[in-house]
Amino acid sequence: MRTTTYLIGTILALMLMSACARPVTVQPTATPTPVPATVIVNTPTPDIGAELARNQATWQKNNIRSYRYQLTVGCFCMMNATMPITVAVRDGAVVALTDANGVTVALDDPGAGFFMKYTTIDGIYAELASTWFREADKLTITYDPTYGFPSEISADFIEMAADDELYLSVSEFTPSE
């Protein structure tokens, strides 16, 4: 009963305050303030495909088959606490994965399935060429200027949906023999 009385009193007080408020009149200024135009960019834009191809060609020209890097995958998914994953690739194949806690991740670990497709640079390029990425509502890719690999990817696949965004980061990249 006490909660109901409090709730009714609060509602009446808010109604009374809004009824007593004076209307605010805005006087026009001599010069109107310009409103910036809204720019809408639908992705994929033609330059994203061209830029993707150009950087992939740089990556392929460098012919780096063995390397190590840190992979961070940010999404509404499990294993975020174990990021970044240190990835070791030899002759184009993943040979070792180590999580942020220093624990080796088994290559066939079913829990690692959500990030395994991003554990080689060629795999990342294959995903970026997929329809899923090509039709994302928003896609931003930053490339490494020396080697041409995607160093940061931010994708919002369905702009009006929650929990579908994906962020990838490739850092501390080191070619190896």
N, CA and C atoms as an extended XYZ file, in Angstrom:
531
Properties=species:S:1:pos:R:3:atomname:S:1:resname:S:1:resid:I:1 pbc="F F F"
N         0.821       -1.195        0.000 N   MET     1
C         0.000        0.000        0.000 CA  MET     1
C         0.865        1.258        0.000 C   MET     1
N         1.904        1.216        0.801 N   ARG     2
C         2.785        2.375        0.915 CA  ARG     2
C         3.469        2.663       -0.421 C   ARG     2
N         3.886        1.608       -1.159 N   THR     3
C         4.520        1.765       -2.455 CA  THR     3
C         3.554        2.371       -3.455 C   THR     3
N         2.306        1.926       -3.437 N   THR     4
C         1.289        2.464       -4.342 CA  THR     4
C         1.056        3.939       -4.071 C   THR     4
N         0.973        4.309       -2.794 N   THR     5
C         0.758        5.716       -2.431 CA  THR     5
C         1.933        6.562       -2.903 C   THR     5
N         3.140        6.058       -2.701 N   TYR     6
C         4.329        6.779       -3.142 CA  TYR     6
C         4.336        6.951       -4.655 C   TYR     6
N         3.997        5.899       -5.385 N   LEU     7
C         3.974        5.935       -6.834 CA  LEU     7
C         2.933        6.935       -7.344 C   LEU     7
N         1.751        6.909       -6.774 N   ILE     8
C         0.685        7.846       -7.183 CA  ILE     8
C         1.104        9.281       -6.875 C   ILE     8
N         1.716        9.499       -5.715 N   GLY     9
C         2.173       10.843       -5.339 CA  GLY     9
C         3.231       11.354       -6.301 C   GLY     9
N         4.140       10.491       -6.685 N   THR    10
C         5.192       10.876       -7.630 CA  THR    10
C         4.600       11.248       -8.984 C   THR    10
N         3.659       10.453       -9.462 N   ILE    11
C         3.021       10.732      -10.754 CA  ILE    11
C         2.266       12.054      -10.699 C   ILE    11
N         1.532       12.299       -9.623 N   LEU    12
C         0.790       13.570       -9.493 CA  LEU    12
C         1.745       14.757       -9.436 C   LEU    12
N         2.864       14.612       -8.727 N   ALA    13
C         3.834       15.704       -8.639 CA  ALA    13
C         4.428       16.014      -10.010 C   ALA    13
N         4.748       14.971      -10.779 N   LEU    14
C         5.288       15.188      -12.127 CA  LEU    14
C         4.261       15.852      -13.036 C   LEU    14
N         3.002       15.448      -12.919 N   MET    15
C         1.945       16.062      -13.739 CA  MET    15
C         1.770       17.528      -13.371 C   MET    15
N         1.828       17.840      -12.081 N   LEU    16
C         1.670       19.210      -11.629 CA  LEU    16
C         2.827       20.076      -12.120 C   LEU    16
N         4.057       19.550      -12.045 N   MET    17
C         5.204       20.316      -12.511 CA  MET    17
C         5.129       20.571      -14.010 C   MET    17
N         4.694       19.590      -14.771 N   SER    18
C         4.621       19.797      -16.213 CA  SER    18
C         3.502       20.761      -16.579 C   SER    18
N         2.426       20.791      -15.803 N   ALA    19
C         1.325       21.705      -16.084 CA  ALA    19
C         1.714       23.139      -15.766 C   ALA    19
N         2.613       23.315      -14.783 N   CYS    20
C         3.009       24.659      -14.386 CA  CYS    20
C         4.145       25.222      -15.234 C   CYS    20
N         4.765       24.404      -15.990 N   ALA    21
C         5.893       24.874      -16.788 CA  ALA    21
C         5.421       25.839      -17.862 C   ALA    21
N         6.194       26.907      -18.045 N   ARG    22
C         5.854       27.875      -19.071 CA  ARG    22
C         6.448       27.438      -20.390 C   ARG    22
N         5.738       27.658      -21.480 N   PRO    23
C         6.304       27.307      -22.772 CA  PRO    23
C         7.510       28.194      -23.086 C   PRO    23
N         8.481       27.619      -23.697 N   VAL    24
C         9.685       28.344      -24.081 CA  VAL    24
C         9.550       28.746      -25.538 C   VAL    24
N         9.753       30.016      -25.798 N   THR    25
C         9.671       30.518      -27.160 CA  THR    25
C        11.077       30.754      -27.662 C   THR    25
N        11.382       30.197      -28.797 N   VAL    26
C        12.703       30.372      -29.397 CA  VAL    26
C        12.573       31.434      -30.474 C   VAL    26
N        13.390       32.469      -30.335 N   GLN    27
C        13.399       33.542      -31.304 CA  GLN    27
C        14.346       33.183      -32.431 C   GLN    27
N        13.922       33.339      -33.669 N   PRO    28
C        14.839       33.039      -34.783 CA  PRO    28
C        16.011       33.998      -34.783 C   PRO    28
N        17.166       33.507      -35.180 N   THR    29
C        18.358       34.357      -35.274 CA  THR    29
C        18.399       34.967      -36.672 C   THR    29
N        19.224       35.973      -36.807 N   ALA    30
C        19.322       36.671      -38.087 CA  ALA    30
C        19.897       35.754      -39.162 C   ALA    30
N        20.881       34.944      -38.817 N   THR    31
C        21.445       34.019      -39.799 CA  THR    31
C        21.200       32.598      -39.308 C   THR    31
N        20.609       31.800      -40.151 N   PRO    32
C        20.345       30.429      -39.729 CA  PRO    32
C        21.651       29.647      -39.557 C   PRO    32
N        21.660       28.761      -38.564 N   THR    33
C        22.820       27.917      -38.328 CA  THR    33
C        22.778       26.767      -39.318 C   THR    33
N        23.845       26.584      -40.088 N   PRO    34
C        23.823       25.497      -41.074 CA  PRO    34
C        23.826       24.138      -40.375 C   PRO    34
N        23.030       23.239      -40.875 N   VAL    35
C        22.974       21.876      -40.367 CA  VAL    35
C        23.815       21.012      -41.295 C   VAL    35
N        24.792       20.263      -40.716 N   PRO    36
C        25.630       19.457      -41.601 CA  PRO    36
C        24.809       18.386      -42.299 C   PRO    36
N        25.154       18.136      -43.536 N   ALA    37
C        24.447       17.115      -44.311 CA  ALA    37
C        24.773       15.739      -43.762 C   ALA    37
N        23.798       14.862      -43.777 N   THR    38
C        24.017       13.493      -43.352 CA  THR    38
C        24.613       12.728      -44.516 C   THR    38
N        25.702       12.049      -44.237 N   VAL    39
C        26.352       11.269      -45.269 CA  VAL    39
C        26.058        9.803      -44.990 C   VAL    39
N        25.478        9.130      -45.935 N   ILE    40
C        25.170        7.722      -45.789 CA  ILE    40
C        26.071        6.950      -46.729 C   ILE    40
N        26.805        6.019      -46.164 N   VAL    41
C        27.683        5.183      -46.977 CA  VAL    41
C        27.179        3.760      -46.865 C   VAL    41
N        26.788        3.192      -47.970 N   ASN    42
C        26.378        1.794      -47.977 CA  ASN    42
C        27.592        0.951      -48.294 C   ASN    42
N        27.809       -0.067      -47.486 N   THR    43
C        28.921       -0.960      -47.746 CA  THR    43
C        28.384       -2.250      -48.322 C   THR    43
N        29.094       -2.919      -49.097 N   PRO    44
C        30.455       -2.562      -49.475 CA  PRO    44
C        30.471       -1.522      -50.585 C   PRO    44
N        31.382       -0.599      -50.461 N   THR    45
C        31.560        0.389      -51.521 CA  THR    45
C        32.532       -0.199      -52.540 C   THR    45
N        32.520        0.287      -53.747 N   PRO    46
C        33.437       -0.259      -54.748 CA  PRO    46
C        34.898       -0.197      -54.306 C   PRO    46
N        35.275        0.873      -53.533 N   ASP    47
C        36.673        0.940      -53.165 CA  ASP    47
C        37.069       -0.072      -52.113 C   ASP    47
N        36.124       -0.578      -51.317 N   ILE    48
C        36.488       -1.596      -50.336 CA  ILE    48
C        36.961       -2.845      -51.070 C   ILE    48
N        36.256       -3.247      -52.122 N   GLY    49
C        36.692       -4.404      -52.906 CA  GLY    49
C        38.016       -4.160      -53.592 C   GLY    49
N        38.187       -2.970      -54.156 N   ALA    50
C        39.444       -2.632      -54.834 CA  ALA    50
C        40.585       -2.558      -53.826 C   ALA    50
N        40.324       -1.957      -52.682 N   GLU    51
C        41.350       -1.847      -51.649 CA  GLU    51
C        41.711       -3.225      -51.095 C   GLU    51
N        40.702       -4.055      -50.922 N   LEU    52
C        40.920       -5.425      -50.461 CA  LEU    52
C        41.834       -6.162      -51.448 C   LEU    52
N        41.520       -6.076      -52.730 N   ALA    53
C        42.320       -6.750      -53.765 CA  ALA    53
C        43.738       -6.197      -53.817 C   ALA    53
N        43.875       -4.898      -53.709 N   ARG    54
C        45.197       -4.253      -53.775 CA  ARG    54
C        46.077       -4.716      -52.603 C   ARG    54
N        45.505       -4.731      -51.396 N   ASN    55
C        46.285       -5.141      -50.231 CA  ASN    55
C        46.551       -6.633      -50.212 C   ASN    55
N        45.594       -7.426      -50.699 N   GLN    56
C        45.833       -8.861      -50.782 CA  GLN    56
C        46.964       -9.156      -51.771 C   GLN    56
N        47.036       -8.394      -52.834 N   ALA    57
C        48.133       -8.554      -53.793 CA  ALA    57
C        49.472       -8.210      -53.137 C   ALA    57
N        49.489       -7.172      -52.292 N   THR    58
C        50.708       -6.822      -51.552 CA  THR    58
C        51.101       -7.966      -50.631 C   THR    58
N        50.127       -8.528      -49.923 N   TRP    59
C        50.382       -9.659      -49.029 CA  TRP    59
C        50.978      -10.833      -49.821 C   TRP    59
N        50.357      -11.161      -50.934 N   GLN    60
C        50.822      -12.294      -51.738 CA  GLN    60
C        52.213      -12.034      -52.337 C   GLN    60
N        52.470      -10.794      -52.749 N   LYS    61
C        53.770      -10.429      -53.324 CA  LYS    61
C        54.883      -10.620      -52.287 C   LYS    61
N        54.578      -10.340      -51.013 N   ASN    62
C        55.570      -10.518      -49.950 CA  ASN    62
C        55.873      -11.989      -49.692 C   ASN    62
N        54.960      -12.884      -50.096 N   ASN    63
C        55.153      -14.334      -49.998 CA  ASN    63
C        55.629      -14.785      -48.613 C   ASN    63
N        54.960      -14.296      -47.588 N   ILE    64
C        55.301      -14.673      -46.218 CA  ILE    64
C        54.446      -15.889      -45.853 C   ILE    64
N        55.078      -17.012      -45.646 N   ARG    65
C        54.357      -18.261      -45.353 CA  ARG    65
C        54.464      -18.663      -43.890 C   ARG    65
N        55.440      -18.100      -43.170 N   SER    66
C        55.611      -18.407      -41.754 CA  SER    66
C        55.673      -17.103      -40.977 C   SER    66
N        54.857      -17.022      -39.923 N   TYR    67
C        54.774      -15.782      -39.158 CA  TYR    67
C        54.091      -16.050      -37.820 C   TYR    67
N        54.138      -15.031      -36.980 N   ARG    68
C        53.490      -15.071      -35.666 CA  ARG    68
C        52.785      -13.726      -35.469 C   ARG    68
N        51.639      -13.745      -34.825 N   TYR    69
C        50.934      -12.502      -34.517 CA  TYR    69
C        49.947      -12.711      -33.374 C   TYR    69
N        49.416      -11.611      -32.868 N   GLN    70
C        48.375      -11.674      -31.850 CA  GLN    70
C        47.045      -11.339      -32.502 C   GLN    70
N        46.077      -12.198      -32.282 N   LEU    71
C        44.737      -12.038      -32.827 CA  LEU    71
C        43.782      -11.705      -31.699 C   LEU    71
N        43.053      -10.625      -31.864 N   THR    72
C        41.986      -10.283      -30.926 CA  THR    72
C        40.687      -10.301      -31.707 C   THR    72
N        39.744      -11.063      -31.211 N   VAL    73
C        38.409      -11.111      -31.794 CA  VAL    73
C        37.462      -10.560      -30.740 C   VAL    73
N        36.760       -9.502      -31.088 N   GLY    74
C        35.786       -8.909      -30.182 CA  GLY    74
C        34.403       -9.093      -30.755 C   GLY    74
N        33.561       -9.738      -29.983 N   CYS    75
C        32.194       -9.963      -30.417 CA  CYS    75
C        31.363      -10.358      -29.196 C   CYS    75
N        30.102      -10.559      -29.390 N   PHE    76
C        29.235      -11.049      -28.334 CA  PHE    76
C        29.306      -12.571      -28.399 C   PHE    76
N        30.431      -13.112      -27.925 N   CYS    77
C        30.661      -14.545      -28.022 CA  CYS    77
C        31.590      -14.983      -26.898 C   CYS    77
N        31.707      -16.282      -26.764 N   MET    78
C        32.573      -16.806      -25.713 CA  MET    78
C        34.038      -16.627      -26.072 C   MET    78
N        34.895      -16.834      -25.126 N   MET    79
C        36.348      -16.778      -25.234 CA  MET    79
C        36.902      -15.364      -25.321 C   MET    79
N        36.093      -14.328      -25.147 N   ASN    80
C        36.639      -12.977      -25.180 CA  ASN    80
C        37.658      -12.757      -24.073 C   ASN    80
N        37.486      -13.443      -22.936 N   ALA    81
C        38.394      -13.273      -21.811 CA  ALA    81
C        39.781      -13.835      -22.100 C   ALA    81
N        39.905      -14.700      -23.080 N   THR    82
C        41.201      -15.315      -23.380 CA  THR    82
C        41.933      -14.604      -24.515 C   THR    82
N        41.396      -13.494      -24.968 N   MET    83
C        42.030      -12.742      -26.047 CA  MET    83
C        43.115      -11.847      -25.479 C   MET    83
N        44.181      -11.545      -26.185 N   PRO    84
C        44.447      -11.980      -27.549 CA  PRO    84
C        45.015      -13.404      -27.578 C   PRO    84
N        44.862      -14.020      -28.729 N   ILE    85
C        45.418      -15.339      -28.994 CA  ILE    85
C        46.704      -15.125      -29.787 C   ILE    85
N        47.790      -15.734      -29.345 N   THR    86
C        49.030      -15.687      -30.118 CA  THR    86
C        48.979      -16.840      -31.108 C   THR    86
N        49.125      -16.502      -32.372 N   VAL    87
C        49.018      -17.476      -33.458 CA  VAL    87
C        50.396      -17.663      -34.085 C   VAL    87
N        50.783      -18.921      -34.255 N   ALA    88
C        52.036      -19.233      -34.967 CA  ALA    88
C        51.665      -20.014      -36.220 C   ALA    88
N        52.142      -19.519      -37.370 N   VAL    89
C        51.850      -20.130      -38.669 CA  VAL    89
C        53.181      -20.529      -39.310 C   VAL    89
N        53.237      -21.766      -39.816 N   ARG    90
C        54.432      -22.234      -40.523 CA  ARG    90
C        53.989      -22.819      -41.855 C   ARG    90
N        54.589      -22.358      -42.920 N   ASP    91
C        54.246      -22.808      -44.277 CA  ASP    91
C        52.747      -22.694      -44.549 C   ASP    91
N        52.132      -21.607      -44.066 N   GLY    92
C        50.724      -21.329      -44.333 CA  GLY    92
C        49.734      -22.056      -43.447 C   GLY    92
N        50.210      -22.899      -42.521 N   ALA    93
C        49.308      -23.658      -41.644 CA  ALA    93
C        49.547      -23.278      -40.181 C   ALA    93
N        48.482      -23.224      -39.406 N   VAL    94
C        48.583      -22.904      -37.990 CA  VAL    94
C        49.281      -24.057      -37.277 C   VAL    94
N        50.318      -23.729      -36.503 N   VAL    95
C        51.037      -24.766      -35.757 CA  VAL    95
C        50.884      -24.605      -34.252 C   VAL    95
N        50.494      -23.413      -33.778 N   ALA    96
C        50.328      -23.213      -32.340 CA  ALA    96
C        49.411      -22.031      -32.063 C   ALA    96
N        48.600      -22.189      -31.021 N   LEU    97
C        47.727      -21.122      -30.528 CA  LEU    97
C        47.913      -21.049      -29.015 C   LEU    97
N        48.110      -19.845      -28.507 N   THR    98
C        48.260      -19.649      -27.072 CA  THR    98
C        47.347      -18.509      -26.653 C   THR    98
N        46.516      -18.737      -25.620 N   ASP    99
C        45.595      -17.683      -25.200 CA  ASP    99
C        46.308      -16.673      -24.302 C   ASP    99
N        45.595      -15.634      -23.900 N   ALA   100
C        46.170      -14.538      -23.116 CA  ALA   100
C        46.683      -14.997      -21.760 C   ALA   100
N        46.203      -16.139      -21.269 N   ASN   101
C        46.650      -16.677      -19.988 CA  ASN   101
C        47.866      -17.595      -20.144 C   ASN   101
N        48.382      -17.719      -21.376 N   GLY   102
C        49.534      -18.566      -21.626 CA  GLY   102
C        49.176      -20.032      -21.815 C   GLY   102
N        47.900      -20.336      -21.932 N   VAL   103
C        47.440      -21.708      -22.090 CA  VAL   103
C        47.376      -22.045      -23.575 C   VAL   103
N        47.916      -23.201      -23.938 N   THR   104
C        47.868      -23.663      -25.318 CA  THR   104
C        46.431      -24.042      -25.668 C   THR   104
N        45.967      -23.548      -26.794 N   VAL   105
C        44.625      -23.874      -27.285 CA  VAL   105
C        44.785      -24.980      -28.323 C   VAL   105
N        44.088      -26.074      -28.115 N   ALA   106
C        44.166      -27.187      -29.070 CA  ALA   106
C        43.587      -26.738      -30.409 C   ALA   106
N        44.244      -27.115      -31.481 N   LEU   107
C        43.796      -26.718      -32.812 CA  LEU   107
C        42.418      -27.282      -33.147 C   LEU   107
N        42.036      -28.383      -32.497 N   ASP   108
C        40.716      -28.966      -32.746 CA  ASP   108
C        39.723      -28.663      -31.616 C   ASP   108
N        40.039      -27.696      -30.754 N   ASP   109
C        39.154      -27.323      -29.649 CA  ASP   109
C        37.861      -26.744      -30.214 C   ASP   109
N        36.696      -27.380      -29.921 N   PRO   110
C        35.432      -26.870      -30.469 CA  PRO   110
C        35.104      -25.454      -29.980 C   PRO   110
N        35.587      -25.084      -28.805 N   GLY   111
C        35.346      -23.732      -28.293 CA  GLY   111
C        36.084      -22.665      -29.073 C   GLY   111
N        37.119      -23.060      -29.786 N   ALA   112
C        37.912      -22.110      -30.569 CA  ALA   112
C        37.345      -21.929      -31.966 C   ALA   112
N        36.264      -22.616      -32.257 N   GLY   113
C        35.696      -22.582      -33.603 CA  GLY   113
C        35.351      -21.200      -34.109 C   GLY   113
N        34.957      -20.295      -33.214 N   PHE   114
C        34.546      -18.973      -33.684 CA  PHE   114
C        35.709      -18.118      -34.158 C   PHE   114
N        36.950      -18.433      -33.742 N   PHE   115
C        38.059      -17.611      -34.215 CA  PHE   115
C        39.035      -18.364      -35.116 C   PHE   115
N        38.866      -19.661      -35.289 N   MET   116
C        39.810      -20.441      -36.091 CA  MET   116
C        39.909      -19.953      -37.536 C   MET   116
N        38.810      -19.464      -38.094 N   LYS   117
C        38.862      -19.003      -39.489 CA  LYS   117
C        39.701      -17.741      -39.664 C   LYS   117
N        40.092      -17.116      -38.542 N   TYR   118
C        40.898      -15.901      -38.600 CA  TYR   118
C        42.343      -16.148      -38.171 C   TYR   118
N        42.772      -17.415      -38.121 N   THR   119
C        44.103      -17.722      -37.592 CA  THR   119
C        45.203      -17.742      -38.647 C   THR   119
N        44.887      -17.451      -39.872 N   THR   120
C        45.920      -17.199      -40.885 CA  THR   120
C        45.507      -15.940      -41.642 C   THR   120
N        46.471      -15.260      -42.181 N   ILE   121
C        46.164      -14.053      -42.959 CA  ILE   121
C        45.342      -14.432      -44.190 C   ILE   121
N        45.675      -15.548      -44.824 N   ASP   122
C        44.887      -15.997      -45.971 CA  ASP   122
C        43.452      -16.311      -45.553 C   ASP   122
N        43.269      -16.864      -44.362 N   GLY   123
C        41.926      -17.135      -43.843 CA  GLY   123
C        41.135      -15.859      -43.618 C   GLY   123
N        41.816      -14.838      -43.112 N   ILE   124
C        41.152      -13.541      -42.908 CA  ILE   124
C        40.724      -12.970      -44.262 C   ILE   124
N        41.615      -13.038      -45.244 N   TYR   125
C        41.252      -12.550      -46.580 CA  TYR   125
C        40.082      -13.337      -47.161 C   TYR   125
N        40.049      -14.645      -46.941 N   ALA   126
C        38.936      -15.465      -47.443 CA  ALA   126
C        37.620      -15.042      -46.799 C   ALA   126
N        37.649      -14.763      -45.498 N   GLU   127
C        36.428      -14.317      -44.817 CA  GLU   127
C        35.974      -12.952      -45.328 C   GLU   127
N        36.930      -12.040      -45.543 N   LEU   128
C        36.575      -10.707      -46.045 CA  LEU   128
C        35.976      -10.768      -47.442 C   LEU   128
N        36.347      -11.775      -48.209 N   ALA   129
C        35.795      -11.931      -49.559 CA  ALA   129
C        34.429      -12.616      -49.547 C   ALA   129
N        34.019      -13.132      -48.389 N   SER   130
C        32.741      -13.847      -48.301 CA  SER   130
C        31.561      -12.886      -48.428 C   SER   130
N        30.445      -13.425      -48.815 N   THR   131
C        29.221      -12.636      -48.946 CA  THR   131
C        28.846      -11.986      -47.619 C   THR   131
N        29.061      -12.710      -46.529 N   TRP   132
C        28.708      -12.200      -45.198 CA  TRP   132
C        29.371      -10.852      -44.934 C   TRP   132
N        30.672      -10.747      -45.210 N   PHE   133
C        31.375       -9.482      -45.010 CA  PHE   133
C        31.034       -8.488      -46.109 C   PHE   133
N        30.944       -8.926      -47.338 N   ARG   134
C        30.672       -8.023      -48.468 CA  ARG   134
C        29.327       -7.319      -48.329 C   ARG   134
N        28.375       -7.975      -47.665 N   GLU   135
C        27.043       -7.378      -47.520 CA  GLU   135
C        26.815       -6.759      -46.145 C   GLU   135
N        27.870       -6.579      -45.362 N   ALA   136
C        27.740       -5.950      -44.042 CA  ALA   136
C        27.223       -4.527      -44.204 C   ALA   136
N        26.386       -4.099      -43.263 N   ASP   137
C        25.881       -2.721      -43.319 CA  ASP   137
C        27.004       -1.704      -43.105 C   ASP   137
N        27.973       -2.043      -42.254 N   LYS   138
C        29.130       -1.169      -42.027 CA  LYS   138
C        30.368       -2.041      -41.949 C   LYS   138
N        31.386       -1.649      -42.684 N   LEU   139
C        32.631       -2.405      -42.689 CA  LEU   139
C        33.793       -1.432      -42.820 C   LEU   139
N        34.709       -1.509      -41.877 N   THR   140
C        35.906       -0.679      -41.903 CA  THR   140
C        37.111       -1.599      -41.786 C   THR   140
N        38.058       -1.442      -42.680 N   ILE   141
C        39.251       -2.275      -42.676 CA  ILE   141
C        40.477       -1.367      -42.725 C   ILE   141
N        41.432       -1.626      -41.845 N   THR   142
C        42.720       -0.938      -41.862 CA  THR   142
C        43.771       -1.973      -42.218 C   THR   142
N        44.669       -1.603      -43.122 N   TYR   143
C        45.682       -2.546      -43.608 CA  TYR   143
C        47.067       -2.154      -43.112 C   TYR   143
N        47.902       -3.155      -42.928 N   ASP   144
C        49.295       -2.917      -42.597 CA  ASP   144
C        49.980       -2.344      -43.832 C   ASP   144
N        50.652       -1.187      -43.707 N   PRO   145
C        51.232       -0.548      -44.886 CA  PRO   145
C        52.419       -1.304      -45.487 C   PRO   145
N        53.098       -2.117      -44.708 N   THR   146
C        54.266       -2.847      -45.210 CA  THR   146
C        53.896       -4.172      -45.851 C   THR   146
N        53.095       -4.973      -45.144 N   TYR   147
C        52.809       -6.331      -45.594 CA  TYR   147
C        51.453       -6.490      -46.269 C   TYR   147
N        50.551       -5.532      -46.079 N   GLY   148
C        49.256       -5.579      -46.758 CA  GLY   148
C        48.172       -6.384      -46.065 C   GLY   148
N        48.446       -6.982      -44.903 N   PHE   149
C        47.399       -7.756      -44.234 CA  PHE   149
C        46.417       -6.827      -43.510 C   PHE   149
N        45.168       -7.262      -43.301 N   PRO   150
C        44.200       -6.453      -42.549 CA  PRO   150
C        44.628       -6.415      -41.079 C   PRO   150
N        44.917       -5.235      -40.564 N   SER   151
C        45.348       -5.128      -39.169 CA  SER   151
C        44.179       -4.837      -38.233 C   SER   151
N        43.127       -4.223      -38.737 N   GLU   152
C        41.916       -3.996      -37.947 CA  GLU   152
C        40.701       -4.107      -38.854 C   GLU   152
N        39.703       -4.804      -38.342 N   ILE   153
C        38.449       -4.967      -39.082 CA  ILE   153
C        37.313       -4.700      -38.103 C   ILE   153
N        36.410       -3.858      -38.504 N   SER   154
C        35.221       -3.587      -37.712 CA  SER   154
C        34.017       -3.781      -38.629 C   SER   154
N        33.138       -4.701      -38.240 N   ALA   155
C        31.982       -5.016      -39.084 CA  ALA   155
C        30.703       -4.975      -38.256 C   ALA   155
N        29.701       -4.336      -38.813 N   ASP   156
C        28.346       -4.372      -38.260 CA  ASP   156
C        27.494       -4.973      -39.373 C   ASP   156
N        27.162       -6.226      -39.216 N   PHE   157
C        26.523       -6.960      -40.298 CA  PHE   157
C        25.083       -6.523      -40.539 C   PHE   157
N        24.341       -6.249      -39.459 N   ILE   158
C        22.965       -5.773      -39.579 CA  ILE   158
C        22.857       -4.574      -38.646 C   ILE   158
N        22.816       -3.384      -39.219 N   GLU   159
C        22.902       -2.161      -38.435 CA  GLU   159
C        21.848       -2.068      -37.334 C   GLU   159
N        20.644       -2.516      -37.586 N   MET   160
C        19.567       -2.390      -36.609 CA  MET   160
C        19.479       -3.588      -35.658 C   MET   160
N        20.418       -4.516      -35.744 N   ALA   161
C        20.420       -5.687      -34.857 CA  ALA   161
C        21.461       -5.498      -33.763 C   ALA   161
N        21.193       -6.082      -32.620 N   ALA   162
C        22.148       -6.035      -31.518 CA  ALA   162
C        22.981       -7.312      -31.526 C   ALA   162
N        24.192       -7.197      -31.063 N   ASP   163
C        25.071       -8.346      -30.847 CA  ASP   163
C        25.527       -9.045      -32.120 C   ASP   163
N        25.571       -8.348      -33.245 N   ASP   164
C        26.060       -8.964      -34.481 CA  ASP   164
C        27.374       -8.327      -34.940 C   ASP   164
N        27.888       -7.400      -34.176 N   GLU   165
C        29.104       -6.701      -34.560 CA  GLU   165
C        30.326       -7.608      -34.325 C   GLU   165
N        31.369       -7.349      -35.090 N   LEU   166
C        32.596       -8.120      -34.970 CA  LEU   166
C        33.775       -7.172      -35.119 C   LEU   166
N        34.768       -7.356      -34.261 N   TYR   167
C        35.997       -6.577      -34.340 CA  TYR   167
C        37.166       -7.554      -34.353 C   TYR   167
N        38.076       -7.382      -35.281 N   LEU   168
C        39.286       -8.201      -35.359 CA  LEU   168
C        40.504       -7.286      -35.347 C   LEU   168
N        41.517       -7.735      -34.655 N   SER   169
C        42.766       -6.998      -34.649 CA  SER   169
C        43.919       -7.985      -34.818 C   SER   169
N        44.817       -7.665      -35.728 N   VAL   170
C        46.040       -8.425      -35.934 CA  VAL   170
C        47.158       -7.493      -35.512 C   VAL   170
N        47.875       -7.866      -34.439 N   SER   171
C        48.945       -7.001      -33.933 CA  SER   171
C        50.201       -7.828      -33.676 C   SER   171
N        51.296       -7.131      -33.456 N   GLU   172
C        52.591       -7.755      -33.165 CA  GLU   172
C        52.970       -8.815      -34.213 C   GLU   172
N        52.684       -8.492      -35.457 N   PHE   173
C        52.982       -9.403      -36.570 CA  PHE   173
C        54.505       -9.469      -36.772 C   PHE   173
N        55.018      -10.703      -36.845 N   THR   174
C        56.437      -10.918      -37.073 CA  THR   174
C        56.625      -12.056      -38.060 C   THR   174
N        57.206      -11.768      -39.230 N   PRO   175
C        57.523      -12.869      -40.160 CA  PRO   175
C        58.613      -13.745      -39.541 C   PRO   175
N        58.590      -15.033      -39.870 N   SER   176
C        59.622      -15.938      -39.349 CA  SER   176
C        60.076      -16.881      -40.449 C   SER   176
N        61.159      -17.568      -40.225 N   GLU   177
C        61.693      -18.523      -41.204 CA  GLU   177
C        61.217      -19.898      -40.919 C   GLU   177
